[in-house]
């Protein structure tokens, strides 16, 4: 907060005395406002402390983010996967891959069933009289019988409903058009998607197309209609009975082999066949197997440890800058020589210097994987040593960070206590904010008092100036009269 005391608002000298009223008032007010200047300096000091704590909190948050991949072990479980022909079989590494090469042969892709209703002349014309009609839709498996590709229908087949329950769609006078039926089915979100295709027929071009949302042989569609006969004629569909829609695409599973082992999956995206690898099937191999290679992504673990070292060093640098004493010609930090702030670094460093218990294998300390403290208190990383440790036993290195007593696990707990709402940093920040609020209240009071003092000073000096001016005028008049009398006497 600040106040303008009016310094310099009067630019003329005294009316008749040549007294520098603005200069005198300004000088006197500078003395009067010394308590306010000290108060504002205090407030600015607390603002700087809050800002410094905010920067430290930001660096701590970055450090905690760097711990995330180490504490869960995900950075050590990342996988690489490549395909010799990604146009047919793509491969993406996920986590936990076992290094190896796999021969993939694809004989059939998974697909969703599509069935098409008879054409209609108008997609917005009413179908039937608007009597409430219920469509009951099931998804399941068609077995046996024969399929006539000309009519798009089955003969002698059976239909077995899947585990998911059927769903109902109500058609009445508000939605008994082709567009209304489409929208009602889509709104139900039951695993069937409806669209309308214009096939160009001169008389009845608008055809309702239904497709199972998911692919796989267990996603064929059956529709029972209860109500309007015209809707039943259009939409009844039972692969084992009346079929008023024709199938254009059959529901089927993906069929492929992995190193000669036959695999059947309902989707072309396969996540559970090769550990740590997601396969994407998009074509048939036609006798030319695709080779998928999987390996552990050691770069991911290395990057995670590097980020951990960098984040710690950045945090420590922030602590050093904000708590610098300023002695020896240096710049003092906003939290100069603040013990509580230094303690945060001490707590973290203590955890870094404490060897985890229960670690199996040769890598049981930070120094064993190439992470060590330097004379200036920062961490340094020996990349070659780290890479060798990960290559030799990544599970051991992972355990060093992510076990119950691992570095990342313990550090995450310490940092969380500092960052949590109303934790170490918030408590101190709120304390400074309370003190600023108190100072601002005092500032308002002081500024009001100074305004009144300045007003009194100006009034008094102006009155003095007027008095001196009058006395000067009287003196001039008397001098003039005496001069006249002297002239008359001498004459």
C-alpha positions in Angstrom: 0.0 0.0 0.0 1.2 3.5 -0.6 0.1 7.1 -0.1 0.7 10.4 -1.8 1.3 13.0 0.9 1.1 15.8 -1.7 4.8 16.6 -1.9 5.4 19.1 -4.7 1.7 19.9 -5.2 2.3 23.6 -4.3 4.9 24.9 -6.7 5.0 28.6 -5.7 6.9 30.2 -2.9 5.2 32.0 0.0 2.8 34.7 -1.0 4.9 37.5 0.2 7.7 36.0 2.3 9.5 33.8 -0.2 9.1 30.9 2.2 9.6 27.5 0.4 6.5 25.9 1.9 6.6 22.7 -0.4 10.3 22.1 0.3 9.9 22.6 4.1 6.8 20.3 4.3 8.5 17.7 2.1 11.6 17.6 4.3 9.6 17.4 7.5 7.3 14.7 6.1 10.3 12.5 5.1 11.1 12.4 8.8 7.5 11.8 9.8 7.2 8.9 7.4 10.3 7.0 8.6 8.1 4.5 10.7 6.0 3.9 7.6 9.1 3.3 5.4 10.3 0.7 8.0 6.9 -1.0 8.0 6.8 -1.2 4.2 10.4 -2.6 4.2 9.2 -5.3 6.6 6.2 -6.1 4.4 8.4 -6.4 1.3 10.8 -8.6 3.2 8.0 -11.0 4.1 6.8 -10.9 0.5 10.2 -12.0 -0.6 10.2 -14.8 1.9 6.9 -16.1 0.5 8.2 -15.9 -3.0 11.4 -17.8 -2.0 9.3 -20.5 -0.3 7.2 -20.7 -3.5 10.3 -21.3 -5.6 11.6 -24.0 -3.2 8.2 -25.6 -3.3 8.3 -25.7 -7.1 11.7 -27.3 -7.1 10.5 -29.9 -4.5 7.5 -30.7 -6.7 9.9 -31.3 -9.6 12.0 -33.5 -7.4 8.9 -35.5 -6.4 7.9 -35.9 -10.0 11.4 -37.3 -10.8 10.8 -39.8 -8.0 7.5 -41.1 -9.4 9.0 -43.4 -12.1 11.6 -44.7 -9.6 9.2 -45.3 -6.7 6.8 -47.4 -8.8 9.5 -49.1 -10.8 7.8 -48.3 -14.1 10.9 -46.7 -15.5 12.8 -50.1 -15.1 9.9 -52.1 -16.7 9.6 -50.1 -19.9 10.0 -52.2 -23.1 11.1 -51.8 -26.7 9.4 -53.6 -29.5 9.9 -53.6 -33.2 8.3 -55.3 -36.2 9.8 -56.4 -39.5 6.6 -55.3 -41.2 4.6 -52.8 -39.2 2.1 -52.4 -42.1 0.8 -55.9 -41.3 1.7 -56.3 -37.6 2.8 -53.3 -35.5 4.5 -53.8 -32.2 4.7 -51.3 -29.2 6.6 -51.9 -26.0 4.7 -51.5 -22.8 6.3 -52.9 -19.6 8.0 -56.1 -18.4 9.0 -57.5 -21.8 11.2 -60.6 -22.0 13.9 -60.2 -24.6 13.3 -62.3 -27.7 12.1 -62.6 -31.3 8.7 -63.9 -32.2 7.4 -65.1 -35.6 3.8 -63.9 -36.2 1.5 -65.3 -39.0 -2.0 -63.7 -39.4 -4.6 -65.7 -41.2 -7.7 -63.7 -40.3 -8.4 -60.3 -38.9 -11.1 -59.5 -36.3 -14.1 -57.5 -37.5 -17.5 -56.2 -36.4 -20.7 -57.5 -37.9 -22.6 -55.1 -40.1 -26.3 -55.7 -41.1 -28.4 -53.6 -43.5 -32.1 -52.9 -43.5 -34.3 -52.6 -46.5 -34.2 -49.2 -48.3 -36.7 -46.4 -47.5 -37.8 -43.6 -49.7 -37.4 -40.9 -47.0 -35.2 -40.9 -43.9 -37.5 -38.5 -42.1 -40.9 -40.1 -43.0 -42.9 -41.9 -40.3 -42.7 -45.7 -40.3 -45.9 -47.1 -38.9 -48.6 -45.4 -36.9 -46.5 -44.3 -33.9 -47.6 -47.1 -31.5 -45.0 -47.6 -28.8 -42.7 -50.4 -30.0 -39.7 -52.0 -28.1 -36.6 -53.2 -29.9 -34.7 -55.8 -27.7 -31.2 -56.1 -28.9 -28.8 -58.9 -28.0 -25.2 -59.5 -28.9 -23.9 -63.1 -29.2 -22.5 -65.9 -31.4 -23.8 -67.4 -34.6 -23.0 -71.1 -34.9 -23.6 -73.8 -37.6 -25.9 -73.5 -40.6 -25.0 -72.0 -43.9 -24.7 -68.4 -45.0 -26.0 -67.1 -48.3 -23.9 -64.2 -49.4 -26.5 -63.3 -52.1 -29.2 -62.6 -49.6 -27.0 -62.0 -46.6 -28.9 -64.5 -44.4 -28.3 -67.7 -42.5 -30.1 -71.0 -42.8 -30.1 -73.6 -40.0 -27.9 -71.5 -37.7 -28.2 -71.0 -34.0 -27.7 -67.9 -31.9 -26.2 -67.9 -28.4 -26.5 -64.7 -26.5 -23.3 -63.4 -24.9 -22.7 -62.6 -21.2 -23.7 -59.0 -21.5 -27.5 -58.4 -21.0 -29.7 -57.3 -23.9 -30.9 -53.7 -24.1 -34.2 -52.1 -25.1 -34.8 -49.2 -27.5 -38.3 -47.7 -27.5 -39.7 -46.3 -30.8 -42.9 -44.3 -30.8 -44.5 -41.3 -32.5 -41.6 -39.1 -31.5 -38.9 -41.1 -33.3 -40.5 -43.5 -35.7 -38.5 -42.4 -38.7 -35.2 -43.9 -40.0 -33.3 -41.0 -38.5 -35.2 -41.3 -35.2 -34.5 -45.1 -35.0 -30.8 -44.4 -35.7 -30.5 -41.8 -33.0 -32.5 -43.9 -30.4 -30.1 -46.9 -30.9 -27.0 -44.7 -30.7 -28.3 -43.0 -27.5 -28.9 -46.4 -25.9 -25.1 -47.0 -26.1 -25.6 -50.7 -25.8 -22.8 -51.9 -28.1 -24.6 -51.3 -31.4 -23.9 -48.3 -33.7 -26.5 -47.2 -36.3 -25.9 -45.1 -39.4 -27.9 -44.3 -42.6 -26.4 -44.9 -46.0 -27.8 -43.5 -49.3 -27.1 -46.3 -51.8 -28.4 -44.3 -54.8 -31.4 -46.4 -55.4 -34.0 -44.4 -57.5 -36.9 -45.4 -55.3 -35.7 -46.4 -51.8 -32.1 -45.2 -51.3 -32.0 -44.7 -47.5 -30.8 -47.8 -45.7 -30.2 -48.2 -41.9 -26.9 -49.9 -41.2 -26.2 -51.5 -37.8 -22.8 -52.5 -36.6 -21.5 -54.1 -33.4 -19.3 -51.6 -31.6 -16.8 -54.3 -30.7 -15.2 -56.8 -33.1 -15.2 -60.5 -32.5 -17.3 -63.6 -33.3 -19.4 -63.1 -30.1 -20.6 -59.7 -31.2 -23.3 -60.7 -33.8 -26.6 -58.8 -33.5 -30.1 -60.2 -32.8 -33.2 -57.9 -32.7 -36.6 -58.8 -31.4 -39.5 -56.3 -32.1 -42.6 -56.0 -30.0 -45.2 -53.5 -31.4 -45.7 -52.0 -34.8 -45.8 -54.6 -37.6 -44.1 -52.2 -40.0 -41.2 -51.8 -37.6 -41.0 -55.6 -37.2 -40.9 -56.1 -40.9 -38.0 -53.6 -41.1 -36.0 -54.5 -38.1 -36.6 -58.1 -36.8 -33.4 -60.0 -37.0 -32.7 -63.5 -35.7 -29.9 -65.4 -37.3 -31.7 -68.6 -36.2 -35.1 -67.4 -37.5 -36.6 -64.4 -39.3 -34.0 -62.2 -40.8 -35.3 -58.9 -42.3 -31.8 -57.3 -42.5 -29.0 -58.7 -44.6 -25.5 -59.2 -43.3 -22.7 -57.5 -45.3 -19.8 -58.1 -42.9 -19.6 -61.1 -40.6 -18.5 -60.8 -36.9 -15.2 -62.7 -36.6 -12.2 -63.1 -34.4 -8.5 -62.5 -35.3 -6.7 -65.8 -36.0 -2.9 -65.9 -35.9 0.1 -67.8 -34.6 3.0 -66.8 -32.5 6.0 -69.1 -33.0 3.5 -71.7 -34.4 1.1 -71.5 -31.4 -2.5 -70.8 -32.6 -4.1 -67.7 -31.0 -7.7 -66.5 -31.3 -8.6 -62.9 -30.2 -11.7 -60.8 -30.6 -9.7 -57.7 -31.3 -7.0 -56.7 -33.7 -5.2 -54.9 -30.8 -3.6 -57.6 -28.7 -2.0 -56.8 -25.3 -1.8 -60.2 -23.6 0.0 -62.6 -25.9 3.7 -61.4 -25.8 4.6 -60.0 -22.4 5.4 -56.3 -22.5 4.3 -55.9 -26.1 1.1 -54.7 -27.7 0.4 -56.1 -31.2 -1.6 -54.3 -33.8 -2.9 -56.6 -36.6 -3.8 -54.8 -39.8 -3.2 -57.4 -42.6 -2.7 -61.0 -43.5 0.9 -62.4 -43.7 0.1 -64.7 -46.6 2.9 -67.2 -45.8 5.5 -64.5 -45.0 5.8 -64.4 -41.2 6.4 -61.0 -39.5 9.2 -61.0 -36.9 8.5 -59.0 -33.7 11.5 -58.3 -31.5 11.1 -57.4 -27.8 13.7 -56.1 -25.3 13.9 -54.1 -22.1 14.2 -50.3 -22.6 17.2 -49.6 -20.4 17.3 -46.0 -21.7 14.1 -45.3 -19.8 15.6 -46.3 -16.5 18.8 -44.3 -17.2 16.8 -41.2 -18.0 14.8 -41.6 -14.8 17.9 -41.7 -12.7 19.4 -38.8 -14.5 16.2 -36.8 -13.9 16.4 -37.7 -10.2 20.0 -36.4 -9.9 19.2 -33.2 -11.8 16.1 -32.5 -9.8 17.9 -32.9 -6.5 20.7 -30.6 -7.6 18.2 -28.0 -8.7 16.5 -28.2 -5.3 19.7 -27.9 -3.4 20.7 -24.9 -5.6 17.4 -23.2 -4.8 18.0 -23.8 -1.1 21.5 -22.4 -1.2 20.4 -19.2 -3.1 17.5 -18.5 -0.8 19.3 -19.0 2.4 22.6 -17.4 1.4 23.9 -15.2 4.3 25.4 -12.5 2.0 28.7 -12.5 3.9 32.0 -12.0 2.0 30.4 -9.8 -0.6 27.8 -12.3 -1.7 24.1 -11.6 -2.2 21.9 -12.4 0.7 18.9 -14.6 0.1 15.3 -13.8 1.1 15.6 -16.6 3.7 19.2 -15.7 4.7 20.6 -18.2 7.3 17.1 -19.6 7.9 17.5 -22.8 9.9 14.0 -24.2 9.1 14.6 -24.0 5.4 18.0 -25.6 5.7 16.4 -28.4 7.6 14.4 -29.4 4.5 17.6 -30.1 2.7 19.1 -31.9 5.7 16.1 -34.3 5.9 16.4 -35.2 2.2 20.2 -35.6 2.3 19.9 -37.8 5.4 17.6 -40.2 3.3 20.1 -40.1 0.5 22.9 -41.1 2.9 20.9 -43.9 4.4 21.4 -47.3 2.7 18.2 -49.2 2.1 17.7 -52.4 4.0 16.7 -55.8 2.5 18.2 -55.2 -1.0 19.4 -58.3 -2.7 22.2 -58.2 -5.2 25.4 -56.2 -5.6 23.7 -52.8 -6.1 22.7 -51.7 -2.6 23.6 -48.0 -2.5 23.5 -45.0 -4.7 27.3 -45.1 -5.1 27.1 -48.6 -6.4 25.2 -47.5 -9.4 27.3 -44.4 -10.1 25.4 -41.7 -8.0 27.6 -40.0 -5.4 27.8 -36.7 -3.5 30.5 -34.2 -4.4 32.5 -31.9 -2.1 30.0 -29.0 -2.9 27.0 -31.2 -1.7 25.6 -31.8 -5.2 25.1 -35.3 -6.7 27.2 -36.4 -9.6 26.3 -39.3 -12.0 28.7 -41.7 -13.6 26.7 -42.6 -16.6 28.9 -45.5 -17.7 28.6 -47.1 -14.2 24.8 -46.6 -14.2 24.4 -48.1 -17.6 26.5 -51.1 -16.6 24.4 -51.7 -13.5 21.1 -51.5 -15.4 22.4 -53.9 -18.1 23.7 -56.3 -15.5 20.7 -56.4 -13.2 17.9 -53.9 -13.8 15.7 -55.6 -11.2 18.3 -55.1 -8.5 18.6 -51.4 -9.5 14.8 -51.0 -9.6 14.6 -52.6 -6.1 17.2 -50.0 -4.8 14.7 -47.3 -5.5 11.2 -48.8 -5.3 11.4 -51.4 -2.5 9.6 -50.6 0.8 12.8 -49.1 2.2 14.1 -47.9 -1.2 15.5 -44.4 -1.8 12.6 -43.2 -4.0 10.0 -44.7 -1.6 11.4 -43.0 1.5 12.1 -39.7 -0.2 8.6 -39.5 -1.6 7.3 -39.8 1.9 9.6 -37.0 3.2 8.8 -34.7 0.3 5.1 -35.3 0.6 5.1 -34.1 4.2 6.8 -30.9 3.1 4.4 -30.3 0.1 1.1 -31.5 1.6 -1.6 -28.9 2.2 -0.8 -27.1 5.5 2.5 -29.0 5.6 6.0 -27.6 6.3 6.0 -25.0 3.5 2.4 -24.0 3.7 2.5 -23.4 7.4 5.5 -21.0 7.1 3.9 -19.3 4.1 0.7 -18.7 5.9 2.6 -17.4 8.9 4.2 -14.8 6.7 0.9 -13.9 5.1 -0.7 -13.3 8.5 2.2 -10.9 9.4 1.8 -9.1 6.1 -1.9 -8.7 6.8 -1.2 -7.2 10.2 1.4 -4.8 8.7 -1.1 -3.7 6.1 -3.6 -2.8 8.8 -0.9 -0.7 10.5 0.1 0.8 7.2 -3.5 2.1 6.6 -3.5 3.7 10.1 -0.1 5.3 9.6 -0.9 6.7 6.2 -4.1 8.3 7.6 -2.1 9.8 10.4 0.6 11.2 8.0 -2.1 12.7 5.8 -3.4 14.6 8.7 0.1 15.7 9.8 0.8 17.0 6.3 -2.5 18.9 6.1 -1.7 20.6 9.5 1.8 21.5 8.4 0.6 23.1 5.2 -2.1 25.0 7.0 0.3 26.4 9.6 3.0 27.4 7.1 0.4 29.0 4.8 -1.0 31.0 7.8 2.6 32.0 8.7 3.2 33.1 5.1 0.1 35.2 5.1 1.1 36.9 8.4 4.6 37.6 7.3 3.1 39.0 4.0 0.8 41.4 6.0 3.6 42.5 8.2 5.8 43.2 5.2 3.0 45.3 3.6 2.6 47.3 6.8 6.3 47.9 7.0 6.4 49.1 3.5 3.4 51.5 4.1 5.1 53.0 7.3 8.3 53.5 5.5 6.5 55.3 2.7 4.8 57.6 5.1 8.0 58.4 7.0 9.7 59.3 3.7 6.9 61.7 2.9 7.1 63.4 6.3 10.9 63.8 6.0 10.5 65.4 2.6 7.9 68.0 3.9 10.1 68.9 7.0 13.2 69.4 5.0 11.3 71.6 2.5 
